[in-house]
């Protein structure tokens, strides 16, 4: 094979090949080598060189220095960075296999287009997939892996690695070390912190779901701008909300839960024992709430057991869920939902709402109702499909139903509020709640949409 020989100098040279086969050597200096057409050999020599190559080239060698190879064209490359003495690579538009397993220093690899396979070194690498469905493996070292568009697989290996995800279809495996995942963009993602071996996570602007269920080591999860769901595990986790309306599900460890902006909710349904959560002091105890610290939380849902939920000066929503619960609103305009069980509801200061999901649940006690200030709320769909808004006076009666239309009956003697599905018909009334007052009117009762 006859090749044109192009030699550089000791300076920083710009060397471009001919339309035929070239042997280009940069020698000393920080050189730029462009093979062009033909089957070329590119040798960087000393210095930090840039080599522009295509799939037809026979050999590339970076030489001494920190050298960069830029792959051109749509045909995929297979490149061993250690064998070619290359430290920085920009892949082609094709499906490249770029490997640095035997490299003697950290590397930078950008796959760019195509479905690429990128393998890092034993050092602290920066690996970027680019477009396409890429596989990135960091190897040993504290690596940074950036997926890009497409359905990417990011594997950290050893070391404390950092992953950047851009979409729901990305898959992450942290490996050993203390690993961090950062969600970019507005597309929602689901990340199982246990199966992915991730210890720290940052949400994006979409509605993300981070699950630490079954995770035995402590995790740190930081919500982004979306309405995110953050679930802790059995470690002492830190869960921080962002700008959205975030939901937190506590695990069995002593967790730190920080709500952030928005209307944020804390759920304790996984508890195997009764809990106490006091939003005024920010302290939880009992069951999965034991040792928890809460701030910036507006909504709390209890467990299957007899819980005590206490609000603060803000407008809180407290839901006992199952069990015979005690809910105390505090100073704000609160919403108290007993749920199943015979619950004690204490509104406290403010204009409070006492909400009842269905009339066939066990009845509750309202300790401090103020007619004309507080309100009784029911989900209209479960009370004969009531329209939203204040209850019609035609559906309300004192002491006994006067006709078939009377659905809500209040006893001025006992303070019992009942629901009667057929008014003065033969069906029996069901007790909803017992109030501390003996005065109530239809204007104190409101039908609200489910989920409000």
C-alpha positions in Angstrom: 0.0 0.0 0.0 1.4 3.4 -1.0 0.6 6.2 1.4 1.3 9.9 1.4 3.3 10.9 4.4 2.4 14.0 6.3 4.7 15.1 9.1 4.1 17.9 11.7 6.6 20.0 13.5 7.4 20.8 17.1 4.6 23.4 17.0 0.8 23.1 17.1 0.1 21.9 13.6 -3.1 21.5 11.5 -2.5 18.5 9.3 -5.0 17.3 6.7 -4.7 14.3 4.5 -5.2 14.0 0.8 -8.0 12.2 -1.1 -5.8 9.1 -1.0 -4.3 6.9 1.7 -2.3 9.0 4.2 0.1 8.4 7.1 -0.1 11.5 9.2 2.1 12.1 12.3 1.8 15.2 14.4 5.1 14.8 16.2 5.4 17.4 18.9 2.9 20.1 19.8 -0.9 20.1 20.3 -1.9 19.0 16.8 -5.1 18.6 14.8 -5.0 15.6 12.4 -7.7 15.1 9.8 -7.5 11.9 7.7 -10.0 12.8 5.0 -10.8 10.3 2.3 -8.8 7.1 2.0 -7.5 4.5 4.4 -5.4 6.6 6.8 -3.0 6.2 9.7 -3.1 9.0 12.3 -0.4 9.3 14.9 -0.7 12.2 17.4 2.8 12.0 18.9 3.6 14.2 21.9 1.1 16.9 23.0 -2.6 17.1 23.5 -3.8 16.2 20.0 -7.2 16.0 18.2 -7.7 13.2 15.6 -10.6 13.2 13.2 -11.2 9.7 11.9 -13.7 7.7 10.0 -14.4 4.0 9.8 -12.1 3.5 6.8 -9.0 4.5 8.7 -6.5 1.8 9.4 -4.8 3.0 12.7 -5.0 5.8 15.1 -2.6 6.4 18.0 -2.8 9.4 20.3 0.7 9.1 21.7 1.7 11.1 24.8 -0.6 13.8 26.2 -4.3 14.0 26.6 -5.6 13.1 23.1 -9.1 13.3 21.6 -10.6 11.2 18.8 -13.6 12.5 16.9 -15.4 9.8 15.0 -17.0 10.9 11.8 -19.7 9.3 9.6 -22.6 6.9 10.2 -20.6 3.7 10.4 -20.1 2.5 14.0 -16.6 2.2 15.5 -15.0 -0.3 17.8 -12.2 1.5 19.8 -10.0 0.4 22.7 -8.9 3.7 24.3 -5.9 2.1 26.1 -4.5 0.4 23.0 -4.8 3.6 20.9 -3.6 5.9 23.7 -6.8 8.0 23.5 -8.2 9.7 26.6 -11.2 11.6 25.1 -13.6 10.2 22.5 -16.6 11.6 20.6 -18.5 8.8 18.9 -20.0 8.6 15.4 -23.6 8.7 14.3 -23.5 4.9 14.2 -23.5 2.2 16.9 -20.1 2.5 18.5 -18.3 0.2 21.0 -15.9 2.4 23.0 -13.9 0.6 25.7 -11.5 2.0 28.3 -11.2 -1.0 30.6 -7.4 -1.0 30.5 -6.8 2.7 30.4 -4.2 4.1 32.7 -6.0 7.3 33.5 -9.6 8.7 33.7 -11.4 9.1 30.3 -14.2 11.1 28.7 -16.4 9.4 26.2 -19.4 10.9 24.4 -21.3 8.4 22.3 -23.3 11.0 20.4 -25.5 9.3 17.8 -26.4 5.6 17.6 -26.9 2.8 20.1 -23.6 2.8 21.8 -21.8 0.6 24.3 -19.4 2.6 26.5 -17.1 1.0 29.1 -15.2 3.2 31.5 -11.8 2.8 33.1 -10.8 2.1 36.7 -10.6 5.8 37.3 -13.0 8.7 37.7 -14.6 8.8 34.2 -17.2 11.0 32.5 -19.4 8.9 30.2 -22.1 10.4 28.0 -24.5 8.3 25.9 -25.9 10.9 23.6 -28.7 10.0 21.3 -29.9 6.4 21.0 -30.4 3.5 23.4 -27.0 3.3 25.0 -25.3 1.0 27.5 -22.8 2.8 29.9 -20.7 1.0 32.4 -18.5 3.1 34.7 -16.2 0.4 36.1 -14.1 1.2 39.2 -13.7 4.8 40.2 -16.2 7.6 41.0 -17.8 8.0 37.6 -20.4 10.4 36.1 -22.8 8.7 33.6 -25.2 10.8 31.5 -27.8 8.9 29.5 -29.3 11.5 27.1 -32.3 10.8 24.9 -33.3 7.2 24.3 -33.7 4.2 26.6 -30.4 4.0 28.3 -28.8 1.5 30.7 -26.4 3.0 33.2 -24.2 0.8 35.4 -22.0 2.4 37.9 -19.8 -0.5 39.1 -17.5 0.3 42.0 -17.0 3.7 43.4 -19.3 6.6 44.3 -21.0 7.2 41.0 -23.4 9.9 39.8 -26.1 9.2 37.2 -28.1 11.7 35.1 -31.4 10.5 33.6 -33.5 12.1 31.0 -36.5 9.8 30.6 -38.8 7.1 32.0 -37.1 4.4 30.0 -33.7 4.7 31.5 -32.4 1.9 33.8 -29.9 2.5 36.6 -27.7 0.1 38.6 -25.6 1.9 41.1 -23.3 -1.0 42.1 -21.0 -0.6 45.1 -20.3 2.8 46.7 -22.6 5.7 47.6 -24.4 6.5 44.4 -26.5 9.4 43.3 -29.1 9.7 40.6 -30.2 13.1 39.1 -33.4 13.3 37.0 -33.2 15.9 34.2 -36.1 17.4 32.2 -39.9 17.1 32.6 -40.4 13.5 31.8 -41.6 11.5 34.9 -39.5 8.6 36.1 -39.9 5.7 38.5 -36.8 4.6 40.5 -36.6 1.7 42.9 -33.8 2.7 45.2 -33.4 -0.9 46.4 -33.1 -2.7 43.1 -31.0 0.0 41.6 -28.6 0.3 44.6 -29.0 4.1 44.8 -28.4 6.0 48.0 -29.2 9.6 47.0 -31.7 10.9 44.4 -32.7 14.3 43.0 -36.0 14.6 41.1 -36.6 16.6 37.9 -39.5 18.8 36.9 -41.8 15.9 36.1 -43.9 13.8 38.6 -41.3 11.4 39.9 -41.7 8.3 42.1 -38.8 7.2 44.3 -39.3 4.0 46.2 -37.0 3.0 49.1 -39.2 0.1 50.2 -37.1 -2.8 51.4 -34.0 -0.6 51.4 -32.1 -1.3 54.6 -29.5 1.4 54.4 -30.3 5.1 54.7 -31.3 7.0 51.6 -31.6 10.6 50.8 -34.3 11.7 48.3 -34.7 15.3 47.1 -37.9 16.1 45.1 -37.8 18.4 42.1 -40.4 20.7 40.7 -43.1 18.1 40.0 -45.6 16.4 42.3 -43.4 13.6 43.5 -43.8 10.5 45.6 -41.0 9.7 48.0 -41.0 6.4 49.9 -38.5 5.6 52.6 -37.1 2.2 53.7 -36.0 0.7 57.0 -33.0 3.0 57.3 -32.9 6.5 58.8 -33.8 8.3 55.6 -34.0 11.9 54.6 -36.9 12.8 52.3 -37.1 16.4 51.0 -39.9 17.9 49.0 -39.5 20.5 46.2 -41.8 23.0 44.5 -44.7 20.6 43.8 -47.3 18.9 45.9 -45.3 16.0 47.2 -46.2 12.8 49.0 -44.0 11.1 51.6 -44.4 7.5 52.8 -42.4 6.8 55.9 -40.4 3.7 56.5 -39.5 2.0 59.7 -36.3 4.1 60.4 -36.0 7.5 62.2 -36.7 9.6 59.1 -36.4 13.3 58.3 -39.3 14.5 56.2 -39.2 18.0 54.8 -42.1 19.2 52.8 -40.9 22.2 50.8 -43.3 24.3 48.8 -46.7 23.1 47.8 -49.3 21.0 49.7 -47.3 18.1 51.0 -48.6 14.9 52.5 -47.1 12.3 54.8 -48.6 8.7 54.8 -48.0 6.1 57.6 -50.1 3.3 56.2 -47.3 0.8 56.4 -47.1 1.0 60.2 -47.6 -2.2 62.2 -48.6 -0.2 65.3 -50.4 3.0 66.3 -48.6 6.3 65.6 -48.5 9.8 67.0 -47.6 12.7 64.7 -47.5 16.2 66.0 -47.1 18.8 63.3 -46.7 21.6 65.9 -43.6 20.0 67.4 -42.6 18.2 64.2 -42.1 14.9 66.1 -43.4 11.5 65.3 -43.5 8.4 67.6 -44.8 4.9 67.6 -44.8 2.4 64.7 -43.0 3.7 61.6 -43.3 7.2 62.9 -40.9 6.5 65.8 -38.0 9.0 65.7 -39.3 10.8 62.7 -38.9 14.6 62.2 -41.4 16.4 60.1 -41.6 20.0 58.8 -43.5 21.7 56.0 -46.2 19.0 56.0 -49.8 20.0 55.6 -51.5 16.6 55.3 -51.1 13.5 57.4 -52.7 10.1 57.0 -52.5 7.6 59.8 -52.3 3.8 60.0 -54.6 0.8 60.5 -54.5 1.4 64.3 -55.6 4.0 66.8 -53.5 7.0 65.9 -53.1 10.5 67.4 -52.6 13.2 64.7 -52.1 16.8 65.8 -52.0 19.8 63.5 -50.2 23.1 63.8 -51.0 26.8 63.1 -51.4 26.2 59.4 -54.4 24.8 57.5 -53.9 21.0 58.0 -55.7 18.0 56.7 -55.6 15.0 59.1 -57.0 11.6 58.1 -57.1 8.8 60.7 -57.7 6.2 58.0 -58.3 2.9 59.9 -58.6 2.5 63.7 -60.1 4.5 66.5 -58.2 7.7 66.1 -57.9 11.1 67.8 -57.5 14.0 65.4 -56.7 17.5 66.7 -56.5 20.3 64.2 -54.8 23.1 66.1 -55.1 26.8 65.2 -55.6 26.7 61.5 -58.6 26.2 59.3 -58.3 22.4 59.3 -60.0 19.4 57.6 -60.4 16.3 59.8 -61.3 13.0 58.3 -61.7 10.2 60.8 -62.1 7.3 58.2 -63.0 3.9 59.5 -63.3 3.5 63.3 -64.9 5.5 66.1 -62.8 8.6 66.0 -62.6 11.7 68.2 -62.4 14.9 66.1 -61.2 18.1 67.7 -61.0 21.1 65.3 -59.4 23.6 67.6 -59.2 27.3 66.6 -60.2 28.3 63.1 -63.0 27.4 60.7 -62.7 23.7 60.5 -64.2 21.0 58.3 -65.2 17.6 59.6 -65.4 15.3 56.6 -67.2 11.9 56.3 -66.3 9.6 53.5 -69.3 7.2 53.7 -72.4 7.0 55.9 -71.9 3.2 56.5 -68.7 3.7 58.5 -68.5 3.8 62.3 -69.7 7.1 63.8 -67.4 9.7 65.2 -67.5 12.3 68.0 -66.9 16.0 67.2 -65.8 17.7 70.4 -65.9 21.4 69.5 -68.2 22.1 66.6 -69.3 25.7 66.1 -72.4 26.1 64.0 -72.0 28.9 61.5 -68.2 28.7 61.7 -67.2 25.0 61.2 -68.8 22.7 58.6 -69.7 19.1 58.1 -68.5 17.8 54.8 -69.6 14.6 53.0 -68.6 13.0 49.7 -71.7 13.5 47.7 -71.3 10.4 45.6 -71.7 8.2 48.7 -74.6 10.1 50.1 -77.2 9.6 47.3 -75.1 11.5 44.7 -75.6 14.9 46.3 -74.7 17.9 44.1 -71.6 19.8 45.3 -72.1 22.7 47.6 -74.2 23.6 50.6 -76.9 21.1 51.5 -80.5 22.0 50.4 -82.8 22.7 53.3 -85.2 20.3 51.8 -82.8 17.4 52.7 -82.4 18.4 56.3 -84.6 17.9 59.3 -84.4 18.4 63.1 -85.2 15.4 65.4 -87.2 13.3 62.9 -87.7 13.2 59.1 -90.8 14.9 58.0 -90.9 13.4 54.5 -89.2 11.1 52.1 -86.7 13.8 51.0 -85.1 14.3 54.4 -81.7 12.7 54.4 -79.8 14.4 57.2 -81.4 14.3 60.6 -80.0 16.2 63.6 -81.2 15.5 67.2 -81.5 18.7 69.3 -81.6 16.4 72.3 -78.5 14.2 71.9 -76.5 16.1 69.3 -76.5 13.0 67.0 -76.3 13.7 63.2 -77.7 10.8 61.2 -78.1 9.9 57.5 -81.4 8.3 56.4 -81.3 7.0 52.8 -85.1 7.1 52.5 -86.2 9.9 54.8 -89.5 9.0 56.5 -89.5 5.6 54.8 -89.1 2.3 56.6 -85.2 2.3 56.3 -83.3 3.0 59.5 -81.1 6.1 59.9 -77.4 5.6 60.4 -75.4 7.7 62.9 -72.7 9.8 61.3 -71.4 11.7 64.3 -72.3 13.0 67.7 -71.7 16.7 68.1 -71.1 18.8 71.3 -73.8 21.3 70.2 -77.6 21.1 70.1 -78.0 23.5 67.2 -77.3 22.7 63.6 -78.7 23.7 60.2 -78.5 22.6 56.6 -76.1 25.5 55.9 -73.6 23.8 58.2 -73.4 20.8 55.8 -71.6 20.7 52.5 -71.2 18.1 49.7 -67.7 18.0 48.3 -66.2 16.1 45.3 -64.2 13.0 46.0 -60.5 13.7 46.3 -60.9 17.3 47.4 
